[in-house]
């Protein structure tokens, strides 16, 4: 049955892996040729910078390097200097708080809105379009506008809160107190991230077949039970995507914080992103900057692996 | 130790080929291309290139006019490559790595040491640039390790800008000492208006504004914890706790401070002459300039000197260096300096031009006086400045937000500054 001659199509019978083994050299070469552009692209634009960044973190890489080309290896000096820097520990902690806070807020509000809009009602399309606005505004513009809104004395937020009697005339020091500034940054980032979460989750909700809900309704399940036993499990693959992508874009955040607080007051909003910017581009110590960059890459890589594993599990179940 | 990066190989090729420039250039070019650093085309012999931060159309055009005027007698054209100010350094470094740096490099004065240290810049005396007759502060701004690498056409500093009407109504003269400043700020604070505004943001703006107070008190950037700078931190802290300055100063950059002043929400502010076009264009607030208040009467204010300096990167083709030098000499003639200074509201660096500038712009005369005693940020600590500046920012931010006391803050700042070395 499996008499495959060299002229027969390789995929006619048998497993693809088995036939690949027996494929003639010309065909194998051809296959690699098709993969080659993608591989070259990956190697050039992802592999090279990655490897280079790791190398730089073990080198004394200064402005002089750009002129002379000399970047002597200095072992773990850069790593030691970064880990000894108090700011690094603070920034790590702030990055964690910022990321977890932003994701929690973006996701819950995004999901709530997605569920809300998945019912059809008048003007739903219009309201959804308006909700997309934060996504369309460039990050730096949002930050500048929010700086005005959050101004302690003349900001809109404090005057509204004061008008409804929630805060005293002094107002909340949104951006001028070290104990509040990180929270403010999280709030602004939640505002920016809601549309992304809402759109993706809304798309996921549309994929869930209506009849499942009808069956649940016939079985007498209430809204909360339906949400927990049907919506959430069936939305799981989409939720993973949203959370992982959200994580990756949040953990490296830089422009929002630079425009909002420049890392202040008193370093209370420094994150790994701002620290690596400061080291590389203000102090021009590229070696130490690369160390922080590598830590960021490592953190992202861990989550990328988790994401891939989660996806593989889904595929394994025949999805 | 050998390295695997392409950039380093390109550098080695360049170093090895000093005696055969043409071959070296091709070799470096080929290796650099492999190392993805890109490779510039052969430079046009009739064009002098300049890297600067004149991204603003008006400034770019004005600049081009001065360049053209000076280039015409040399029979060359000038091409400006303008990128945002905070990207000049990194752009210049990228260009340097591919051996395509411009003939003239215009850097912020505080960035010069980092470039001078690379030995990639030609000392001005060697290039044949006339460096005589400049103010001492301007020379210091363009120098590293006692050698002058950069020449400033004009410089700026900080002064006290005040709302003449509000001060007159309150019967107050512009304060000259810290005690007077604190007193005046208190009296001028009412309703929506604070007596005083300044920038205490955790970046270059805030550090620049803190320096006149820090230095006038006897603070030392090489020894932050010498016991003198605390008074400056205390003054800032007092202004905020008195309610004479907004708590938001920790967020305001120099632009925000100017906005507050123009909106009538501040009676006095610390700011620089680059705000003059905005101030002159508005009609609501009458303003005047006074010197920065000093700790005690009779002392001279020590503000920082700021501005850009033009440097000549080393070039294998000495004819190009010579042309760049001739261009710099022309740009810095007394007449050109004066006209340039007036077009950007900065003070010319040749003594005679500065005098003429003060006489023709009486409103800005205090700036012309201030730059004479002004001090360069990098004169003492050189390439260490970014780390020191960062440590200082940390100090005033933690004092203003009540996290620590002034003496603790400066001790910590000194530790940070020496750890960063």
Interface residues (C-beta under 8 A of the other chain):
Chain A: X44 X48 X52 X55 X59 X62 X63 X64 X65 X66 X67 X68 X69 X70 X71 X72 X73 X81 X84 X85 X147 X151 X152 X153 X154 X173 X175 X176 X177 X178 X261 X262 X263 X264 X265 X266 X267 X278 X281 X282 X283 X284
Chain B: X1 X3 X4 X5 X7 X8 X9 X10 X11 X12 X14 X15 X36 X86 X89 X90 X93 X94 X96 X97 X114 X115 X117 X118 X119 X120 X201 X202 X203 X246 X247 X248 X249 X250 X251 X265 X386 X387 X390 X393 X394 X397 X398 X400 X401 X403 X419 X420
